[in-house]
Amino acid sequence: MGAGVSRTVDMSEQEQAEIRLEFARLKQEHADFDAAINAMIATGCDPLQVQRMKKKKLALKDRLSALEDRIIPDIIA
């Protein structure tokens, strides 16, 4: 049973690394949306387009939160 636990930990570490990579990618994408939204507001873009971008940014934030929830328990344990 001990070997199985070790193997699971190895897989978990690999999965955690993949999650961290995805988290970093999404965090950058979230920052890009933020910059784009600010530029749209500054140039007087259509409020409906700004609202759509904000919705997409919020969806990214939700995905980031979900990934973060998967990472944090592994760090504490």
C-alpha positions as CSV (number, residue, x, y, z in Angstrom):
1,M,0.0,0.0,0.0
2,G,2.9,2.4,0.7
3,A,4.2,2.1,-2.9
4,G,0.7,3.0,-4.2
5,V,0.6,6.1,-2.0
6,S,4.0,7.2,-3.3
7,R,3.0,6.7,-6.9
8,T,-0.2,8.7,-6.3
9,V,1.9,11.5,-4.7
10,D,4.1,11.6,-7.8
11,M,1.1,11.8,-10.1
12,S,-0.4,14.5,-7.8
13,E,2.9,16.5,-8.1
14,Q,2.8,16.3,-11.9
15,E,-0.9,17.2,-11.9
16,Q,-0.2,20.1,-9.5
17,A,2.6,21.4,-11.8
18,E,0.1,21.3,-14.7
19,I,-2.5,23.1,-12.7
20,R,0.0,25.8,-11.7
21,L,1.0,26.2,-15.3
22,E,-2.6,26.6,-16.4
23,F,-3.2,29.0,-13.5
24,A,-0.3,31.2,-14.6
25,R,-1.6,31.2,-18.2
26,L,-5.1,32.1,-17.1
27,K,-3.8,34.8,-14.7
28,Q,-1.9,36.4,-17.6
29,E,-5.0,36.2,-19.8
30,H,-7.0,37.8,-17.0
31,A,-4.5,40.7,-16.8
32,D,-4.7,41.0,-20.6
33,F,-8.5,41.3,-20.4
34,D,-8.1,43.9,-17.7
35,A,-5.8,46.0,-19.9
36,A,-8.1,45.6,-22.9
37,I,-11.2,46.6,-20.9
38,N,-9.4,49.7,-19.6
39,A,-8.3,50.6,-23.2
40,M,-11.9,50.1,-24.4
41,I,-13.2,52.4,-21.7
42,A,-10.6,55.0,-22.4
43,T,-11.4,55.1,-26.1
44,G,-15.1,55.3,-25.5
45,C,-15.9,51.9,-26.8
46,D,-19.5,50.6,-26.9
47,P,-20.6,49.8,-23.4
48,L,-22.1,46.5,-24.5
49,Q,-18.7,45.3,-25.8
50,V,-17.1,46.4,-22.5
51,Q,-19.8,44.5,-20.6
52,R,-19.1,41.4,-22.6
53,M,-15.4,41.6,-22.0
54,K,-16.0,42.1,-18.3
55,K,-18.2,38.9,-18.4
56,K,-15.3,37.0,-20.0
57,K,-12.9,38.3,-17.5
58,L,-15.2,37.2,-14.6
59,A,-15.5,33.7,-16.1
60,L,-11.6,33.6,-16.2
61,K,-11.6,34.7,-12.5
62,D,-14.0,31.9,-11.7
63,R,-11.7,29.4,-13.4
64,L,-8.7,30.8,-11.6
65,S,-10.5,30.4,-8.3
66,A,-11.4,26.8,-9.1
67,L,-7.8,26.0,-10.0
68,E,-6.5,27.7,-6.9
69,D,-8.9,25.6,-4.8
70,R,-7.4,22.5,-6.3
71,I,-3.8,23.7,-5.6
72,I,-4.2,25.0,-2.0
73,P,-5.2,21.7,-0.3
74,D,-2.1,20.0,-1.8
75,I,0.1,22.7,-0.4
76,I,-1.3,22.5,3.1
77,A,-1.3,18.7,3.2
